[in-house]
Amino acid sequence: MKLFGRKKEGTDSSFADVAEPAEPVGPLTPAQTAVLETLRRDGIAIVPFAELVGDDALWGRLADDVDRFVESAKERVRADLAAPTEKDDYLIRRYRAGKAAADAPGEDARFAADSPWLSLAVDSGLLDIVNAYRGRATKVVDIDQWYTVPFQADHDRVASQRWHRDPEDQHVVKVFVYFSDVDAGAGPFQYVRGSAEGGRYGDLWPWGETDWYPPQDEFEAKIPADERVTATGPTGTVIICDTSGFHRGGFAETSPRVLGYHTYVSPTSDQRRKFTVDWSGTDGLTERARYALS
């Protein structure tokens, strides 16, 4: 599905003059309403792609593109590494957005007009849920794909494999789409229900007031095991979550985890887009989608 009109190579429009939509959310379907209610209650909702978006052609394009990334990611896996010591050891990102070095691993985070990742980012089935949850129109600031490297040897959790809150925005919404079957051995995403601001655990190491990573032993003692969601699921599983709440993932031991990733923030956030778009026309974009990419 092509969202944009005439493309101009090598340019990027910031849509700086796009006003925030007066109506940030369109009519929600019963399925969207159910996802939104779960997201508001728990801070996380899990739903099949087919139920949320329901576009087989878009899924096919996304999956084909991910396959190309996976092949390149496998070539970047370090054979000499016995255990990870930092995030870059276990997580291979497709894009090098934000990296200063021109020779940093990965591709430039530039998307063509007809990129399936842009189509997914502003799909109304997804964007309307995010906007409804935030109570206003949001902006997409990051798009990436991840390949999690499994390590079979015993090792400690490092970086975002540990419980933490994300710093981008209070109530930042991130969307993860699994492009591989993710079981307990593939480093599934984990989340503490009710841990965002306003939830029953929101006052524990509050967002923006303490270190993003709480003392892990104290955390384990304070959060009951039955409040922790382990998001295992087949290819096509979509996770929508407020990652200002506590979460962790990527502790893969037996098989890799492959996923797509989108980040949505409020327009008051100081986060800037980590990608550029290679187009000039905007034919077919809704006002909400146009604003999301501004």
Secondary structure, DSSP 8 states (H G I E B T S, - for coil): -----S--TT-----TT----S-------HHHHHHHHHHHHHSEEEEEHHHHT--HHHHHHHHHHHHHHHHHHHHH--TT-SS-SSHHHHEEESB-TT---TT-SSB--EEETT-HHHHHHT-HHHHHHHHHHHTS--EEEEEEEEEE----S-----GGGS-B---S-TT-EEEEEESS-B-TTB--EEEETT-STTSTTTTSS-TTTS-SS--HHHHHHHS-GGGEEEE-B-TTEEEEEETTS-EE---BSSS-EEEEEEEEE-TTS----S-EEE----TT--HHHHHHT-
